[in-house]
Amino acid sequence: MPTHAGQFDVASVLREVKMVRLEGMVRLRGLDLPLLRRAAASVPGAVTDAWPVEAENLLRAAVSRLGGGDLQEAAERTLGLAPGMRDRAAADRRRLAAEVYCLSVERFRKSQEEMVLGQIAEQVCWIAGTGNRNADAAGAAMLAPHLQHRTLHVPRSGRPLSVTLHIHPVELVRDVDVIVSPTNTHLGLPEMYKASISASLRRAGAVRDAVGDVIAEPVYEDLAAWRRKHGVQHRPALAGTVAPTGPGALAAQGVRRIYHAAVAVPRPGTNHYEVTPQDVAAAASRALALMSHERDVHTPPLRSICFPLLGAGRGGLPPETSVSALWAALAADTEPDRELHLIVRRPLVANLVTDVLGGGRTPWAAQAGLRE
């Protein structure tokens, strides 16, 4: 691979990657990262007012191109891209990355760490050098190199259930009538620059002018109106509540409704949440019931619905517990022509979902307390 990709050279990008390793993903916005910002902006679909999210997506894409194995696992750990590690201290991330190679922290710092970070920088340069704003499909593939769909035929009593598993960011979903968005019981949407599913859908649903500035937020406004109508402006809704809104700008991608599922209960006085499998299953059941209720109000009728792994992000629920709780609701669905979709961002999580649904594990309803 050449050490130059247009205006992006590996040595300069490597210096910025090292800054990210030191400060962590949660401090991206406060870092001086001109090359990573420019590289992220060079990929089609970049959102200029959410550059930390785009820079993180770029780094995730670069790491995912490392081919798996110890190299990719160490890269995910050292940058904080592995599940549950984005807010870990630099020393913890370095220690966990060193464990991948069974090395001491000092030995890893002096040898493998430079190689790992250098490989990330080279992939960033490649992605930036091949970015082309006139090739939207190619750009989307660069941001999600494992962009794919799997069809799972999941056994259940009666007939098997067909589920489409998406492996890509939620904002790339197309031609699915309803997307379910996890949120907290206050039904408050996070800021658009954040990395959660609800933030991504708020960002993707915003209406922008010709230069990319946000001029309207129909998803945010619809949800605020729902809260006023149902008297939950100043108090939390019950866990498992589902609030429907329009899709905003996502309508251009064939999305027609967003169902905001309140599954995360804030812990008072902290930045943490409580999520239970029972509330995930209840929210999924209510989303299906709401879709049935709204089905014929729309033309053509609503037929397809997409669930992320509710509660498996900031909520802290292990992914297999979330998908098992979802399955408790999906397996009971009686609509014969409903199209069911699941979405995850990472191939490793997709493999886990495939294992849980197709590998003979007992669904959550019969095996509560399943842990990773």
C-alpha positions as CSV (number, residue, x, y, z in Angstrom):
1,M,0.0,0.0,0.0
2,P,1.4,3.4,-0.8
3,T,2.3,5.7,2.1
4,H,0.5,8.5,0.4
5,A,-3.2,8.9,-0.5
6,G,-3.6,12.3,-2.1
7,Q,-3.3,14.9,0.7
8,F,-3.3,12.2,3.4
9,D,0.0,10.7,4.4
10,V,0.4,7.9,6.9
11,A,2.8,9.6,9.2
12,S,0.6,12.7,9.7
13,V,-2.6,10.6,10.1
14,L,-0.8,8.3,12.5
15,R,-0.1,11.3,14.8
16,E,-3.8,12.0,15.0
17,V,-4.7,8.4,15.5
18,K,-2.3,8.4,18.5
19,M,-4.1,11.4,19.9
20,V,-7.4,9.5,19.7
21,R,-5.8,6.5,21.4
22,L,-4.5,8.7,24.2
23,E,-7.7,10.8,24.8
24,G,-10.4,8.2,23.8
25,M,-13.5,8.4,21.7
26,V,-15.5,10.3,24.2
27,R,-13.1,13.3,23.8
28,L,-13.1,13.4,20.0
29,R,-14.9,16.8,19.8
30,G,-12.2,18.5,21.9
31,L,-9.2,17.2,19.8
32,D,-7.4,19.0,17.0
33,L,-7.8,16.4,14.2
34,P,-7.8,18.2,10.9
35,L,-6.8,15.2,8.8
36,L,-9.3,12.8,10.3
37,R,-12.0,15.5,10.0
38,R,-11.1,16.0,6.4
39,A,-10.8,12.3,5.7
40,A,-14.3,11.7,7.3
41,A,-15.8,14.6,5.3
42,S,-14.4,13.1,2.0
43,V,-16.7,10.1,2.2
44,P,-20.2,10.5,0.7
45,G,-22.9,11.0,3.3
46,A,-20.7,12.8,5.9
47,V,-22.6,15.2,8.1
48,T,-20.4,18.3,8.8
49,D,-22.1,19.3,12.0
50,A,-21.6,15.9,13.5
51,W,-17.9,15.4,12.6
52,P,-16.9,13.4,15.8
53,V,-19.5,10.7,14.8
54,E,-18.2,10.7,11.2
55,A,-14.6,10.5,12.4
56,E,-15.5,7.6,14.7
57,N,-17.3,5.9,11.8
58,L,-14.2,6.4,9.7
59,L,-12.0,4.8,12.3
60,R,-14.4,1.9,12.7
61,A,-14.3,1.4,8.9
62,A,-10.5,1.5,9.0
63,V,-10.3,-1.0,11.8
64,S,-12.8,-3.4,10.2
65,R,-10.6,-3.6,7.1
66,L,-7.8,-5.2,9.2
67,G,-9.0,-8.7,8.5
68,G,-10.0,-9.9,11.9
69,G,-7.8,-11.8,14.2
70,D,-5.5,-10.4,16.9
71,L,-4.7,-7.3,14.9
72,Q,-8.3,-6.2,14.6
73,E,-9.2,-7.1,18.2
74,A,-6.2,-5.2,19.5
75,A,-7.1,-2.2,17.4
76,E,-10.6,-2.2,18.6
77,R,-9.5,-2.3,22.2
78,T,-6.7,0.2,22.0
79,L,-9.0,2.9,20.4
80,G,-12.0,2.0,22.6
81,L,-14.1,0.7,19.7
82,A,-14.8,-2.7,21.4
83,P,-18.2,-3.0,23.1
84,G,-18.2,-1.2,26.5
85,M,-14.8,0.4,26.1
86,R,-15.3,3.8,24.6
87,D,-15.0,5.6,28.0
88,R,-12.2,3.5,29.4
89,A,-9.0,5.2,30.4
90,A,-6.0,5.0,28.0
91,A,-4.0,2.8,30.4
92,D,-6.9,0.3,30.6
93,R,-7.3,0.2,26.8
94,R,-3.6,-0.4,26.4
95,R,-3.5,-3.2,29.0
96,L,-6.5,-4.9,27.4
97,A,-4.9,-4.6,23.9
98,A,-1.7,-6.0,25.3
99,E,-3.6,-9.1,26.6
100,V,-4.6,-9.9,23.0
101,Y,-0.9,-10.6,22.2
102,C,-0.2,-12.1,25.7
103,L,2.4,-9.3,26.2
104,S,3.3,-7.1,29.1
105,V,2.0,-3.5,28.8
106,E,5.5,-2.2,28.3
107,R,6.4,-4.7,25.7
108,F,3.2,-4.0,23.8
109,R,3.8,-0.3,23.9
110,K,7.2,-0.6,22.5
111,S,6.4,-3.0,19.7
112,Q,2.9,-4.1,18.6
113,E,1.1,-0.9,19.5
114,E,3.0,1.1,16.9
115,M,2.3,-1.5,14.3
116,V,-1.4,-1.6,15.2
117,L,-1.9,2.1,15.1
118,G,0.1,2.3,11.9
119,Q,-2.1,-0.2,10.2
120,I,-5.2,1.9,11.2
121,A,-3.6,5.0,9.8
122,E,-2.9,3.3,6.5
123,Q,-6.5,2.2,6.2
124,V,-7.7,5.7,6.9
125,C,-5.5,7.0,4.1
126,W,-6.8,4.4,1.7
127,I,-10.5,5.2,2.5
128,A,-9.8,9.0,2.2
129,G,-7.9,8.5,-1.0
130,T,-10.7,6.5,-2.6
131,G,-13.5,8.7,-1.4
132,N,-15.7,10.1,-4.2
133,R,-18.7,12.3,-3.6
134,N,-20.1,11.2,-7.0
135,A,-20.2,7.6,-6.0
136,D,-22.7,7.3,-3.1
137,A,-22.9,3.6,-3.1
138,A,-19.2,3.1,-3.0
139,G,-18.9,5.7,-0.2
140,A,-21.5,3.9,1.9
141,A,-19.7,0.7,1.5
142,M,-16.4,2.3,2.7
143,L,-18.1,3.5,5.8
144,A,-19.6,0.0,6.4
145,P,-17.2,-2.5,4.7
146,H,-19.3,-5.4,6.0
147,L,-22.6,-3.8,4.7
148,Q,-24.7,-6.8,4.1
149,H,-28.0,-8.6,4.9
150,R,-28.6,-12.1,6.0
151,T,-31.9,-14.0,5.9
152,L,-32.4,-16.1,9.0
153,H,-35.0,-18.9,9.0
154,V,-35.7,-19.2,12.7
155,P,-37.5,-22.2,14.0
156,R,-40.6,-21.7,16.2
157,S,-43.8,-23.6,16.9
158,G,-46.0,-23.7,13.8
159,R,-43.9,-22.4,10.9
160,P,-40.3,-21.0,10.8
161,L,-40.1,-17.2,11.0
162,S,-38.0,-15.4,8.3
163,V,-36.0,-12.5,9.7
164,T,-33.7,-10.2,7.7
165,L,-30.6,-9.2,9.6
166,H,-29.0,-6.0,8.5
167,I,-25.3,-5.3,9.3
168,H,-24.7,-1.6,8.9
169,P,-25.5,1.8,10.6
170,V,-29.2,2.3,11.2
171,E,-29.2,5.5,9.1
172,L,-28.5,3.4,6.0
173,V,-31.8,1.4,6.3
174,R,-33.9,1.7,3.1
175,D,-37.4,0.6,2.1
176,V,-38.4,-0.6,5.6
177,D,-41.7,0.9,6.7
178,V,-41.0,1.2,10.5
179,I,-37.7,1.6,12.4
180,V,-37.8,1.1,16.2
181,S,-35.6,3.5,18.1
182,P,-34.5,2.7,21.7
183,T,-34.8,5.6,24.1
184,N,-35.1,6.4,27.8
185,T,-38.4,6.7,29.7
186,H,-38.3,10.5,29.5
187,L,-38.5,10.1,25.7
188,G,-35.8,12.7,25.2
189,L,-33.7,12.5,22.0
190,P,-29.9,12.9,22.4
191,E,-28.0,15.6,20.6
192,M,-27.4,14.8,16.9
193,Y,-23.6,14.6,17.2
194,K,-23.8,11.6,19.5
195,A,-23.4,8.0,18.4
196,S,-26.5,6.2,19.7
197,I,-29.2,4.8,17.4
198,S,-31.7,7.5,18.5
199,A,-29.2,10.2,17.8
200,S,-28.4,8.7,14.4
201,L,-32.1,8.7,13.5
202,R,-32.6,12.2,14.8
203,R,-29.7,13.3,12.6
204,A,-30.8,11.3,9.5
205,G,-34.4,12.6,9.9
206,A,-33.4,16.3,10.1
207,V,-34.3,18.4,7.1
208,R,-31.3,20.3,5.6
209,D,-30.8,23.2,3.2
210,A,-28.5,23.1,0.1
211,V,-25.4,23.6,2.2
212,G,-26.2,21.0,4.8
213,D,-27.5,23.2,7.6
214,V,-30.4,21.8,9.6
215,I,-33.6,23.9,9.0
216,A,-36.2,21.6,10.6
217,E,-36.3,18.6,13.0
218,P,-39.6,16.9,12.3
219,V,-38.7,13.7,14.3
220,Y,-37.8,15.7,17.4
221,E,-40.9,18.0,17.0
222,D,-43.3,15.0,16.5
223,L,-42.0,13.3,19.6
224,A,-42.3,16.5,21.6
225,A,-45.9,16.8,20.4
226,W,-46.6,13.2,21.4
227,R,-45.3,13.8,24.9
228,R,-47.5,16.9,25.3
229,K,-50.6,15.0,24.1
230,H,-50.0,12.1,26.5
231,G,-49.0,14.2,29.5
232,V,-45.4,13.1,29.9
233,Q,-43.6,16.4,29.3
234,H,-42.5,16.6,32.9
235,R,-42.5,13.0,34.0
236,P,-41.2,9.8,32.7
237,A,-43.4,7.4,30.7
238,L,-43.7,3.8,31.8
239,A,-40.9,1.5,30.7
240,G,-42.1,-0.4,27.6
241,T,-44.0,2.6,26.2
242,V,-43.8,3.1,22.4
243,A,-44.3,6.6,20.9
244,P,-44.8,6.8,17.1
245,T,-43.5,9.7,14.9
246,G,-43.0,10.5,11.3
247,P,-39.6,9.7,9.7
248,G,-38.6,13.2,8.7
249,A,-36.0,13.2,5.9
250,L,-35.8,9.4,6.2
251,A,-38.9,9.3,4.1
252,A,-36.7,9.8,1.0
253,Q,-35.2,6.3,1.9
254,G,-38.6,4.6,2.1
255,V,-38.9,4.8,5.9
256,R,-42.5,5.8,6.9
257,R,-42.6,5.6,10.7
258,I,-40.2,5.7,13.7
259,Y,-41.4,4.0,16.9
260,H,-39.5,5.3,19.9
261,A,-39.4,2.5,22.5
262,A,-38.8,3.6,26.1
263,V,-36.7,0.8,27.5
264,A,-33.9,2.6,29.5
265,V,-34.8,3.8,33.0
266,P,-32.3,6.5,34.2
267,R,-30.6,5.8,37.5
268,P,-31.2,9.0,39.6
269,G,-28.1,11.1,40.1
270,T,-26.0,9.1,37.6
271,N,-25.4,8.9,33.8
272,H,-26.4,5.3,33.8
273,Y,-29.6,3.3,32.9
274,E,-31.4,0.2,34.0
275,V,-32.8,-2.0,31.2
276,T,-34.6,-5.3,31.9
277,P,-35.3,-8.1,29.4
278,Q,-39.0,-7.8,30.4
279,D,-39.2,-4.2,29.3
280,V,-37.4,-5.0,26.0
281,A,-40.0,-7.8,25.3
282,A,-42.9,-5.5,26.3
283,A,-41.7,-2.7,24.1
284,A,-41.2,-5.0,21.1
285,S,-44.7,-6.5,21.6
286,R,-46.2,-3.0,21.8
287,A,-44.3,-1.9,18.7
288,L,-45.8,-4.8,16.8
289,A,-49.3,-4.1,18.2
290,L,-49.0,-0.4,17.3
291,M,-47.9,-1.3,13.7
292,S,-51.0,-3.6,13.4
293,H,-53.2,-0.7,14.6
294,E,-51.6,1.8,12.2
295,R,-51.3,-0.7,9.3
296,D,-54.3,0.3,7.2
297,V,-54.1,4.0,8.0
298,H,-51.2,4.2,5.6
299,T,-51.3,3.6,1.8
300,P,-49.9,1.1,1.1
301,P,-50.4,-0.6,4.4
302,L,-47.4,-0.9,6.8
303,R,-45.7,-4.3,6.3
304,S,-42.1,-4.2,7.4
305,I,-40.5,-3.3,10.8
306,C,-36.8,-3.1,11.9
307,F,-35.6,-3.6,15.4
308,P,-32.1,-2.8,16.8
309,L,-30.9,-4.7,19.8
310,L,-33.0,-2.7,22.3
311,G,-31.0,-1.9,25.5
312,A,-27.7,-3.3,24.3
313,G,-26.0,0.1,24.0
314,R,-25.9,2.6,26.8
315,G,-28.5,0.4,28.6
316,G,-25.8,-2.2,29.2
317,L,-27.9,-5.3,28.3
318,P,-25.7,-8.1,26.8
319,P,-26.5,-8.4,23.1
320,E,-27.7,-12.0,23.4
321,T,-30.0,-11.1,26.2
322,S,-31.5,-8.3,24.1
323,V,-32.0,-10.5,21.0
324,S,-33.5,-13.3,23.1
325,A,-35.9,-10.8,24.8
326,L,-36.9,-9.5,21.3
327,W,-37.4,-13.0,20.1
328,A,-39.9,-13.6,22.9
329,A,-42.1,-10.9,21.2
330,L,-41.3,-11.6,17.6
331,A,-41.9,-15.4,17.9
332,A,-45.5,-14.6,19.1
333,D,-46.3,-12.4,16.1
334,T,-49.4,-13.5,14.3
335,E,-49.4,-11.2,11.3
336,P,-48.8,-13.6,8.4
337,D,-47.4,-11.1,5.9
338,R,-45.3,-8.9,8.3
339,E,-41.7,-8.5,7.3
340,L,-39.3,-8.6,10.3
341,H,-35.9,-7.1,10.3
342,L,-33.1,-6.8,12.9
343,I,-30.2,-4.4,12.6
344,V,-26.7,-4.5,14.2
345,R,-23.6,-2.5,13.3
346,R,-20.8,-5.0,13.7
347,P,-20.3,-8.4,12.0
348,L,-19.3,-10.0,15.3
349,V,-22.6,-9.0,16.9
350,A,-24.4,-10.3,13.7
351,N,-22.7,-13.6,14.3
352,L,-23.8,-13.7,17.9
353,V,-27.4,-12.9,16.8
354,T,-27.3,-15.6,14.2
355,D,-26.0,-18.0,16.9
356,V,-28.7,-17.1,19.4
357,L,-31.6,-17.4,16.8
358,G,-30.3,-20.3,14.9
359,G,-27.9,-22.1,17.2
360,G,-30.5,-23.8,19.4
361,R,-30.2,-21.5,22.4
362,T,-33.3,-21.3,24.6
363,P,-35.1,-17.9,24.1
364,W,-35.1,-15.5,26.9
365,A,-38.6,-16.2,27.9
366,A,-37.5,-19.7,29.0
367,Q,-34.0,-18.7,30.1
368,A,-34.0,-15.4,31.9
369,G,-30.6,-14.1,33.0
370,L,-28.7,-15.1,29.9
371,R,-25.3,-13.4,30.0
372,E,-22.5,-12.8,27.5
